[in-house]
């Protein structure tokens, strides 16, 4: 698995696990690159991907901040959502799909639903 994907997955995990909360500022790309010992451009690619997928908001010259993952749901509903998603990912993994395949399949499925609903 490419290094940038590993780092991205780790940050997504840290956000999902509650290590980072909504509004928390992530390390700068330079700080993280130095801390992890990787190229600045690799970290930049990770942050760009996280921003594209809605995990963070990057503000040039200010920093990268964690977005609220479930802005309109309470803790009980958020737990129920995570439980359903865990079951879904486990079932797809049992079918032999990789994490990337699961993500790609889910995105295609959601696009299809959007098209059907107009």
Secondary structure, DSSP 8 states (H G I E B T S, - for coil): --HHHHHHHHHHHHHHTTSS-TT-B---HHHHHHHHT--HHHHHHHHHHHHHTTSEEEETTTEEEE--SSTT--HHHHHHHHHHHHHHHHHHHHTT--HHHHHHHHHHHHHHHHHHH-
